[in-house]
Amino acid sequence: MKAMVLEKPGSPLKAMDRPDPTPRPGEIRLRVEACAVCRTDLHVVDGDLPRPKLPLVPGHEIVGIVDLVGEGVSQSRLGQRVGVPWLGHTCGHCPYCVAGAENLCDLPFFTGYTRDGGFASHVVADERFAFDLDATADPVSLAPLLCAGLIGWRCLKKAGGGRRLGIYGFGAAAHIITQVAVWQGRQIFAFTRSGDAQAQEFARSLGAVWAGSSEELPAAELDAAIIFAPVGDLVPAAFRAVRKGGRVVCGGIHMSDIPPMPYRLLWGERELATVANLTRRDAEEFFPIAKRAQVRTHTKVYPLEQANQALEDLRMGRLSGAAVLRP
């Protein structure tokens, strides 16, 4: 198989030919149709997340066709289009799994981090963590839903049901969840880097009622805010914009340190929450809602061997929407 491989954090991925992987009991193999590029992939490649499996094939927003199944997996899965997300395996018996919080599992495996992912022509996955997808849909359009969409959905739920929602960092997750929130009848306030007129216009084109710099305050107080950008300085900025009793949700797996801030910004029963990983229940909820909301992902396609360029474009903020690799 063809694969883009990380040998050492902080170094470019290398194009390699590897033996085709073989699924073990309970696993399936996919012929990869598309794999979106996530900011978490950047955190893995850049070394922000510790102890990755090495050498490693990154990528965890995978769409593919099942072409081989392991022992114990129904042959009926052959030929199916499935999606493989970040959460690739859970133990099933730790206190979190038993309590229905598998996203907090003590002994998890993560696709493209502690097990090989989808920056490749083929990938093996735990069949229990592979979601059936629309066989008639465009795989490139589906790929960003596997993380940007699922994490965005979990963040939206965590933010509560308020009408005025702020979104800090208008990338892949934001552009998907904005469409869902607008469909729900919410007002979206989009916060971007200062001077990023392109991202602000992109937000307005998706239905945001206001778009501006993260240093600005909108005319109306927000009921809640979601921070997708991995910038700790945005936490006090979001609290300044949120009303009493409101909530700020941090949606990233990694963020720079949150700076000291005056207690008055938190006072008034404002809350700070984080989102960790996802659950299979999130997928059961989100995919039908994305279809009903007619979510359209905005993508830029790269051939597999240009994975380093896609990562660099994401790193430098040159994308509107999501980068997607195609083998």
C-alpha positions in Angstrom: 0.0 0.0 0.0 1.0 3.6 -0.4 1.3 5.6 2.8 2.5 8.9 4.2 4.5 8.1 7.3 5.7 10.1 10.3 9.0 8.8 11.6 9.7 11.5 14.1 7.5 14.4 15.4 8.6 17.7 13.9 9.7 16.1 10.6 7.9 15.9 7.3 5.9 12.9 6.4 7.6 10.4 4.1 6.0 8.6 1.1 6.4 4.9 1.5 5.3 1.6 0.0 4.2 -0.8 2.8 2.7 -4.3 2.8 -1.1 -4.2 2.7 -2.3 -4.5 6.3 -4.3 -7.6 7.4 -7.3 -7.2 9.7 -7.2 -9.1 13.0 -10.3 -10.6 14.6 -13.0 -7.9 15.0 -11.3 -5.6 12.4 -12.0 -4.5 8.8 -9.7 -3.2 6.1 -10.7 -0.2 4.0 -9.6 0.9 0.6 -9.3 4.6 1.4 -11.4 6.9 -0.8 -10.7 10.1 1.1 -9.1 11.3 4.4 -9.6 14.8 5.6 -6.8 16.7 7.3 -7.5 17.8 10.9 -5.8 20.3 13.2 -5.2 17.3 15.5 -3.1 15.8 12.8 -1.0 18.9 13.0 -0.7 18.5 16.8 0.5 14.9 16.3 3.0 15.7 13.5 4.3 18.8 15.3 4.8 16.9 18.6 2.2 18.8 20.6 0.6 15.5 21.6 3.0 13.1 23.4 3.9 9.5 22.7 2.5 8.8 19.3 2.9 5.3 17.8 6.0 5.5 15.7 6.4 5.1 12.8 2.9 6.4 12.3 0.4 6.9 9.5 -1.6 10.0 10.5 -5.2 10.7 9.6 -8.5 10.1 11.3 -11.3 11.5 9.1 -11.4 8.4 6.8 -13.9 7.4 4.2 -13.4 4.1 2.5 -14.8 0.8 1.1 -14.4 -2.4 3.2 -12.4 -4.8 1.1 -11.4 -7.4 3.7 -12.8 -8.5 7.1 -11.2 -10.2 10.0 -12.4 -13.2 11.9 -15.8 -12.7 13.6 -16.8 -9.9 11.3 -19.8 -10.4 9.0 -19.0 -10.9 5.3 -22.0 -8.5 4.7 -19.7 -5.6 5.5 -17.6 -6.2 2.4 -18.2 -3.5 -0.2 -19.8 -1.1 2.3 -18.7 2.5 2.5 -17.8 3.3 6.1 -16.2 6.2 8.0 -13.5 5.8 10.6 -13.1 8.6 13.3 -10.5 9.6 15.9 -11.7 7.3 18.6 -10.6 3.9 17.2 -11.1 1.5 20.2 -12.2 1.5 23.8 -11.7 -1.1 26.5 -15.3 -1.5 27.4 -14.7 -2.2 31.1 -13.2 0.9 32.7 -15.5 3.1 34.9 -16.0 5.5 32.1 -16.9 2.9 29.5 -19.3 1.2 32.0 -20.9 4.6 32.7 -21.5 5.3 28.9 -18.7 7.9 28.6 -16.5 5.9 26.2 -14.9 9.2 25.0 -13.1 9.2 28.4 -12.0 5.6 28.3 -8.8 4.9 30.3 -7.4 2.5 27.7 -8.3 3.9 24.3 -6.7 3.7 20.9 -6.9 6.7 18.6 -6.8 6.6 14.8 -3.8 8.3 13.3 -2.1 8.7 16.7 -1.8 5.4 18.6 -2.9 3.2 15.7 -2.2 3.9 12.0 -4.7 6.1 10.2 -5.9 7.1 6.8 -3.0 9.0 5.1 -2.7 5.9 3.0 -4.3 3.7 0.3 -5.5 1.2 2.9 -6.2 1.2 6.7 -7.4 -1.3 9.2 -10.0 -0.4 11.8 -12.0 -1.8 14.7 -15.3 -2.7 13.0 -17.3 -1.4 16.0 -15.9 2.1 15.5 -16.6 2.2 11.7 -19.8 4.0 10.8 -21.9 3.1 7.8 -22.1 6.0 5.3 -24.2 7.0 2.4 -23.0 4.9 -0.6 -24.2 7.5 -3.1 -22.5 10.6 -1.5 -19.2 12.2 -2.5 -16.5 10.7 -0.2 -14.5 13.9 -0.3 -17.5 15.8 1.1 -18.1 13.2 3.8 -14.6 13.0 5.1 -14.6 16.2 7.2 -17.7 15.1 9.0 -15.8 12.3 10.7 -14.0 14.7 13.1 -14.7 18.3 12.4 -18.4 17.4 12.2 -18.6 15.0 15.1 -16.5 17.2 17.5 -18.4 20.2 16.4 -21.6 18.5 17.1 -20.4 17.5 20.6 -19.3 21.1 21.2 -22.7 22.4 20.1 -24.5 20.1 22.5 -22.2 21.1 25.3 -22.9 24.8 24.6 -26.5 24.3 25.4 -29.6 25.6 23.7 -29.0 29.3 23.7 -29.9 31.3 20.6 -26.8 33.5 20.3 -23.7 31.4 19.8 -20.1 32.7 19.3 -17.5 30.6 17.4 -13.8 31.4 17.8 -11.7 30.1 15.0 -13.5 29.7 11.7 -12.0 26.5 10.2 -13.3 23.1 9.3 -15.4 22.3 12.4 -16.8 25.9 12.6 -18.0 25.9 9.0 -19.8 22.6 9.5 -21.4 23.3 12.8 -22.4 26.9 11.7 -24.7 25.3 9.1 -26.3 23.0 11.7 -26.8 25.8 14.2 -28.3 28.1 11.5 -30.7 25.3 10.5 -31.6 25.0 14.2 -32.6 28.7 14.2 -29.6 30.1 16.2 -27.6 33.3 15.5 -23.9 32.7 14.8 -21.3 35.3 15.7 -18.0 34.3 14.1 -14.6 35.5 15.5 -11.5 35.2 13.4 -7.9 36.5 13.5 -7.7 40.2 13.2 -7.8 41.3 9.6 -8.9 37.9 8.2 -11.5 39.3 5.9 -11.6 36.1 3.9 -12.7 34.0 6.9 -15.2 36.6 8.0 -16.8 36.7 4.6 -16.8 32.9 4.5 -18.7 32.9 7.8 -21.3 35.4 6.6 -21.8 33.3 3.4 -22.8 30.3 5.7 -25.3 32.4 7.6 -23.4 34.1 10.4 -25.2 37.3 11.5 -21.9 38.9 12.6 -18.2 38.3 11.8 -15.2 40.1 13.2 -12.0 40.0 15.1 -11.6 37.9 18.3 -10.6 41.2 20.0 -14.0 42.7 19.2 -17.3 42.4 21.1 -20.6 42.0 19.3 -23.5 44.3 20.1 -25.4 41.6 21.9 -24.1 39.3 24.7 -23.7 35.7 23.7 -25.5 32.8 25.3 -22.5 30.6 24.7 -19.2 30.4 22.8 -17.2 27.6 21.3 -13.5 27.9 20.8 -12.1 25.8 18.0 -8.8 27.7 17.6 -6.0 26.2 19.9 -5.3 29.6 21.5 -5.6 29.9 25.2 -5.8 33.8 25.0 -9.3 33.3 23.5 -10.8 32.0 26.7 -10.9 35.3 28.5 -11.9 37.0 25.3 -14.9 34.6 25.0 -15.9 35.2 28.7 -16.0 38.9 28.0 -18.5 38.2 25.3 -20.7 35.7 27.1 -23.6 36.7 29.3 -24.1 35.7 33.0 -25.0 32.1 33.2 -23.4 31.4 29.8 -20.8 28.8 28.9 -17.5 28.7 27.0 -16.7 25.4 25.4 -13.1 24.5 24.3 -13.3 22.1 21.4 -9.7 21.3 20.7 -7.5 18.4 22.0 -4.6 20.8 22.5 -4.5 24.5 23.4 -1.9 27.0 24.5 -1.9 28.0 28.1 -4.9 30.0 29.3 -3.6 33.3 30.6 -4.5 34.8 34.1 -7.8 36.6 34.0 -9.8 38.6 36.5 -12.4 36.6 38.4 -15.1 39.0 37.3 -15.0 37.5 33.8 -16.0 34.1 35.3 -18.3 35.3 38.0 -22.0 35.4 37.4 -22.2 31.6 37.1 -20.4 31.5 33.8 -18.9 28.1 33.0 -15.9 26.7 31.2 -16.1 23.3 29.6 -14.0 21.1 27.4 -14.9 18.4 24.9 -12.8 15.2 24.8 -12.9 12.9 21.8 -16.3 11.6 20.7 -18.7 8.7 21.2 -20.5 6.4 18.8 -23.7 7.9 20.0 -22.5 11.3 18.7 -22.3 9.7 15.2 -25.8 8.2 15.5 -27.2 11.6 16.3 -25.1 13.8 14.0 -25.1 12.1 10.6 -28.9 12.2 10.2 -29.0 15.8 11.4 -26.3 16.8 9.0 -28.3 15.3 6.2 -31.5 17.1 7.3 -29.6 20.4 7.7 -28.2 19.8 4.2 -24.7 20.4 5.4 -22.2 21.1 2.6 -18.6 20.8 3.4 -16.1 23.1 1.6 -13.0 21.2 0.7 -9.7 21.5 -1.1 -8.5 18.2 -2.5 -4.8 17.1 -2.5 -3.3 13.9 -3.8 -2.0 11.7 -1.1 1.7 12.5 -1.8 1.0 16.2 -1.1 0.0 15.5 2.5 2.8 17.8 3.8 1.5 20.6 1.7 -2.0 20.2 3.0 -0.7 20.2 6.6 1.3 23.4 5.9 -1.6 25.1 4.3 -3.7 24.3 7.4 -0.8 25.4 9.7 -0.6 28.8 7.9 -4.3 29.4 7.8 -4.6 29.3 4.0 -7.7 27.1 3.9 -11.4 27.9 3.9 -13.1 24.7 5.0 -11.2 21.5 5.1 -8.2 19.9 3.2 -8.9 16.4 2.0 -6.4 13.8 0.7 -7.3 11.3 -2.0 -5.1 8.3 -2.6 
